[in-house]
Amino acid sequence: MHFMQSLQDAWNRNQSLVCVGLDPEPAKFPAHLKGRPDAVFEFCRDIVDATADLVCTFKPQIAHFAALRAEDALERLIAHIHDRHPGVPVILDAKRGDIGSTAQHYASEAFERYRADAVTLNPYLGRDSAQPFLERADKGVILLCRTSNPGGADFQALDCGGVPLYLRVAETIARDWNANGNCALVTGATWPEELGQVRDVVGNMPLLVPGIGAQGGDVEAVLQHGLAADGAGLMISSSRAILYAGSGEDFAQAARAAAQALRDTINRHRA
Ligand SMILES: O=c1ccn([C@@H]2O[C@H](COP(=O)(O)O)[C@@H](O)[C@H]2O)c(=O)[nH]1
């Protein structure tokens, strides 16, 4: 199914704008998992199974797996999500961006190898670098616009003919890159006013919003500035605050409680 349709269905079915980020860090795993040969997969699988009815998407971050030589666990995790929780789309957070001939391989990695429904891209190399992804009409292409980190403004806020670069990025993608209706943007929860400016430029286009939880973003401000006219339009992502909410054998239940609390807080401010 088309990523945008799956996302819409998951927003409605689970009444949730929550995206759970899957960023495994073995040093933070509960004691009973530490040292187990398949701990990365087991940890992430248990989080997924405990939260799948509370989310609109899952977002594994590829570096967290690759650094551990756990790409095989990532493949199996995404297969597990598709098998056990069909209809919950998976965003591969890879922030790819390269010349077209290489970008084709990154597209194949994301969509054939990992079977992701969407992937994050860095638009800095321009349209041709995104083309192999954009032409996959059934897949989501989620482009960095105004990132959540403190240094995000170094380049993204530079004046670009009277508007900051991140707004030029938003305008260009909404106007020229979205012919297949498969684009979305990354806009950090830590900059809610900028998030609102991006929303004004892109209409109902979905925004992936990291920065809630460990990075201190404010849920109420995100909703005030970022909610689309249709009452959705956001994938509000939290990783560490959900994954490591508990540290004992009940870690998955603690993650469920944290995801549920985030969903409920968001829904209170949506009403
Ligand atoms: O602007 C961005 C883009 C991506 N991220 C990613 O989201 C998660 C955030 O993790 P938390 O533990 O919820 O802080 C992480 O995978 C980042 O690589 C981002 O934070 N900001």
The ligand as an SDF file (V2000), in Angstrom:
LIG
                    3D

 21 22  0  0  0  0  0  0  0  0999 V2000
   16.1910   16.7380   13.1040 O   0  0  0  0  0  0  0  0  0  0  0  0
   16.2990   15.5660   13.4720 C   0  0  0  0  0  0  0  0  0  0  0  0
   16.2650   14.5060   12.6000 C   0  0  0  0  0  0  0  0  0  0  0  0
   16.3320   13.2340   13.0960 C   0  0  0  0  0  0  0  0  0  0  0  0
   16.4580   12.9980   14.4220 N   0  0  0  0  0  0  0  0  0  0  0  0
   16.4930   11.5770   14.8680 C   0  0  0  0  0  0  0  0  0  0  0  0
   15.3530   11.3400   15.6980 O   0  0  0  0  0  0  0  0  0  0  0  0
   15.7210   10.5610   16.8360 C   0  0  0  0  0  0  0  0  0  0  0  0
   15.5230   11.3880   18.0980 C   0  0  0  0  0  0  0  0  0  0  0  0
   15.7860   10.6030   19.2350 O   0  0  0  0  0  0  0  0  0  0  0  0
   15.3150   11.0490   20.7120 P   0  0  0  0  0  0  0  0  0  0  0  0
   15.8670    9.9940   21.5950 O   0  0  0  0  0  0  0  0  0  0  0  0
   13.8180   11.0860   20.7190 O   0  0  0  0  0  0  0  0  0  0  0  0
   15.9140   12.3840   20.9660 O   0  0  0  0  0  0  0  0  0  0  0  0
   17.1630   10.1200   16.6000 C   0  0  0  0  0  0  0  0  0  0  0  0
   17.1200    8.8740   15.9490 O   0  0  0  0  0  0  0  0  0  0  0  0
   17.7140   11.1800   15.6640 C   0  0  0  0  0  0  0  0  0  0  0  0
   18.7210   10.6550   14.8240 O   0  0  0  0  0  0  0  0  0  0  0  0
   16.5060   14.0400   15.2820 C   0  0  0  0  0  0  0  0  0  0  0  0
   16.6260   13.8750   16.5110 O   0  0  0  0  0  0  0  0  0  0  0  0
   16.4160   15.3060   14.7840 N   0  0  0  0  0  0  0  0  0  0  0  0
  1  2  2  0
  2  3  1  0
  2 21  1  0
  3  4  2  0
  4  5  1  0
  5  6  1  0
  5 19  1  0
  6  7  1  0
  6 17  1  0
  7  8  1  0
  8  9  1  0
  8 15  1  0
  9 10  1  0
 10 11  1  0
 11 12  2  0
 11 13  1  0
 11 14  1  0
 15 16  1  0
 15 17  1  0
 17 18  1  0
 19 20  2  0
 19 21  1  0
M  END
$$$$
